[in-house]
């Protein structure tokens, strides 16, 4: 039998060694993909060896924008080689354990435990067991305080970890904020010091890297985004050889959002909003099409309708690329900036959907969220859309929002959707979720619905909508998952014990319906008494994440909470600031592109 060979800390014949076993594995190409790598680079022995990791399956991780950006930035350094690591399905995990094979990087098959560092992007709070799977399969101690001197540094980052405590025992560091400008100092430390202990000592001095016991960590902001100093064209990019979850090109047209929705964590995390110019966007779209081979490109942002002269941008892109049958899509348009003319322009090649994030139906309750979505506007938009050929629309709502009429949510949502249906006769799809308070937002102190109450409400609203409109499609987010997400959003490091417990019980890939094990989670809830876990805070007490700042003042968040209770609106962010949150200063500021209409 052929023996597995290791040379220079990597497997050199792994696929040959496993060849006869791969037929038993679901989609083995995700572990041995034949990808097109734009700007491919060769590893040399004196390079810093690292990997970016998305703790989910390949098809999800390869669609993540942060992974693409960080992979590119790290590989731009001549003395750094960056590979990728993802979670694996249980069948492949079992095979690797049976063959006593440690987890490896995707392209070069480096042993993960022989890297200099592993950078892990946490975009979902319940990816905890996936992180533990990756560490365990890499033969790295789950707990940072038990790791060997030869182990790589484990650095977590991403929008879902601005409260790092539930993950902290498993990480050496947590990077807070946008990473684009922070790699230079990290790389210099890794080059200068080869000893793990010395590296940790030096990284502790960096302002955006959190570790347990640090008094204050501030969020990093990429101040070059949208400026002349930015170099956004990819030098290194991987194009998957099979369909992934979002199999299209993505061009970020704006980062951040001006709208100040009080429940929205992303809106705070990516402040201030910064916009790219049309010429830069055109170059990025051209690269997606010509270098990467995409036929569909998403123009990405948190609120694309706030991009100035969006219609001009779409017109220019269509004029340039429509003969090549390229289609464009927009992820979000708020009702106040909704334009069917724009949607028709991006639908010239492929029809896009109509989606409305209403959140809560009553106007006064919407003001608590700092949103304004009058039903009359929705009806007018849909009637015009129907005349232009659209036949369906999707609506998003949340239950359990603070300062809203929670006692009458079923009646209010049903009345709102029923009136829209009667006035438009459109095919409607409604999705309802449970509100999850997030740290560093105006609602970070709020109470969250428990599993039983949320489930009863969601089922009741679904039944009410179906009784009123038999043709309607209604779905809702599983209340258990929402509850757990709330725990990990605002909990402390005791949740690390929960993570380790459910991991050892076999829980993996919690975000996937087919892998989620309700019984294991319910056992954990009972064992650790999570039903009685503290689920709301007073404004006077110290919050678990209070030593981390997104550069937004606590006074601003408290004032926004008070305005929510009073049903008062806050103006959108602009260069002339009327509501000072603390983010903007001489160095960090809103960057509005000067697009001029032809």
CORPESUL-V44366 format. One record per pair of residues at least 4 apart in sequence whose C-alpha atoms are under 6 Angstrom apart, sorted by the first residue. I is the first residue (numbers start at 0). J is the second residue. If there is no record, write none. Layout:
[[I | J] [I | J]]
This chain:
[[4 | 10] [4 | 11] [5 | 9] [5 | 10] [5 | 11] [8 | 109] [8 | 110] [9 | 108] [9 | 109] [9 | 110] [10 | 108] [14 | 18] [28 | 32] [34 | 238] [34 | 239] [34 | 240] [35 | 237] [35 | 238] [36 | 236] [36 | 237] [37 | 235] [37 | 236] [38 | 234] [38 | 235] [46 | 78] [46 | 79] [47 | 79] [48 | 80] [48 | 114] [48 | 115] [49 | 81] [49 | 114] [49 | 115] [49 | 116] [49 | 117] [50 | 81] [50 | 82] [50 | 83] [50 | 117] [51 | 83] [51 | 118] [51 | 119] [52 | 83] [52 | 84] [52 | 85] [52 | 118] [52 | 119] [53 | 60] [53 | 85] [53 | 119] [53 | 120] [54 | 85] [54 | 86] [54 | 129] [54 | 130] [55 | 85] [55 | 86] [56 | 85] [56 | 86] [56 | 87] [57 | 61] [57 | 85] [58 | 243] [58 | 244] [59 | 244] [62 | 245] [66 | 70] [71 | 235] [74 | 79] [74 | 80] [74 | 81] [83 | 104] [83 | 105] [84 | 104] [95 | 99] [95 | 100] [101 | 136] [101 | 137] [102 | 136] [102 | 137] [103 | 108] [103 | 109] [103 | 110] [103 | 111] [104 | 108] [104 | 109] [111 | 137] [112 | 137] [112 | 150] [114 | 151] [115 | 151] [116 | 151] [116 | 152] [116 | 153] [117 | 153] [118 | 154] [118 | 155] [119 | 155] [120 | 156] [120 | 157] [121 | 156] [121 | 157] [121 | 159] [122 | 157] [122 | 158] [122 | 159] [123 | 159] [124 | 159] [124 | 484] [124 | 487] [128 | 502] [128 | 507] [131 | 135] [132 | 136] [134 | 139] [135 | 139] [140 | 146] [141 | 169] [142 | 168] [142 | 169] [143 | 168] [143 | 169] [143 | 170] [143 | 171] [148 | 195] [153 | 170] [153 | 171] [154 | 171] [154 | 172] [154 | 173] [155 | 173] [156 | 173] [156 | 174] [162 | 544] [163 | 167] [164 | 491] [164 | 492] [165 | 491] [165 | 492] [165 | 494] [165 | 495] [172 | 209] [172 | 210] [173 | 208] [173 | 209] [174 | 207] [174 | 208] [175 | 207] [175 | 218] [176 | 218] [176 | 219] [177 | 219] [177 | 220] [182 | 186] [188 | 192] [192 | 198] [206 | 216] [207 | 216] [207 | 217] [207 | 218] [207 | 219] [209 | 216] [214 | 546] [215 | 546] [215 | 547] [216 | 547] [217 | 548] [218 | 549] [223 | 228] [223 | 229] [224 | 229] [225 | 274] [225 | 275] [242 | 246] [247 | 293] [247 | 295] [247 | 296] [248 | 287] [248 | 293] [248 | 296] [249 | 296] [249 | 297] [250 | 298] [250 | 299] [251 | 298] [251 | 299] [251 | 300] [252 | 275] [252 | 299] [253 | 273] [253 | 274] [253 | 300] [254 | 272] [254 | 273] [254 | 300] [255 | 266] [255 | 269] [255 | 270] [255 | 271] [255 | 272] [256 | 266] [256 | 272] [256 | 301] [257 | 571] [257 | 572] [258 | 571] [260 | 368] [260 | 369] [261 | 368] [261 | 441] [262 | 442] [264 | 440] [271 | 589] [272 | 589] [273 | 589] [273 | 590] [274 | 590] [274 | 591] [274 | 592] [276 | 592] [285 | 289] [286 | 290] [287 | 291] [287 | 293] [288 | 292] [288 | 293] [294 | 325] [295 | 325] [295 | 326] [295 | 327] [296 | 327] [297 | 327] [297 | 328] [297 | 329] [298 | 329] [302 | 331] [303 | 331] [303 | 332] [304 | 332] [304 | 336] [310 | 341] [316 | 320] [317 | 321] [320 | 325] [321 | 325] [326 | 348] [327 | 345] [332 | 337] [333 | 337] [339 | 343] [346 | 350] [346 | 351] [353 | 392] [354 | 392] [354 | 393] [354 | 394] [355 | 394] [356 | 394] [356 | 395] [357 | 395] [357 | 396] [358 | 395] [358 | 396] [358 | 397] [359 | 396] [360 | 412] [364 | 403] [365 | 370] [365 | 371] [366 | 370] [366 | 566] [366 | 567] [366 | 568] [367 | 563] [367 | 566] [369 | 568] [378 | 419] [381 | 385] [382 | 423] [384 | 389] [385 | 389] [385 | 390] [390 | 425] [391 | 425] [391 | 426] [391 | 427] [392 | 427] [393 | 427] [393 | 428] [393 | 429] [394 | 429] [395 | 430] [395 | 431] [396 | 431] [397 | 431] [397 | 432] [397 | 433] [397 | 434] [398 | 433] [398 | 434] [399 | 434] [400 | 434] [402 | 564] [408 | 412] [409 | 460] [410 | 414] [413 | 417] [413 | 464] [420 | 424] [427 | 471] [428 | 472] [428 | 473] [429 | 473] [430 | 473] [430 | 474] [430 | 475] [431 | 475] [432 | 475] [432 | 476] [435 | 485] [436 | 442] [436 | 443] [437 | 443] [437 | 488] [438 | 443] [441 | 556] [441 | 559] [441 | 560] [444 | 535] [444 | 536] [445 | 535] [446 | 534] [446 | 535] [448 | 453] [450 | 478] [450 | 479] [454 | 478] [464 | 468] [465 | 469] [480 | 484] [484 | 488] [486 | 490] [498 | 502] [501 | 506] [502 | 506] [508 | 514] [509 | 515] [511 | 515] [523 | 527] [524 | 528] [524 | 529] [550 | 582] [551 | 580] [551 | 581] [551 | 582] [552 | 580] [552 | 581] [555 | 580] [562 | 566] [562 | 567] [583 | 587] [583 | 588]]
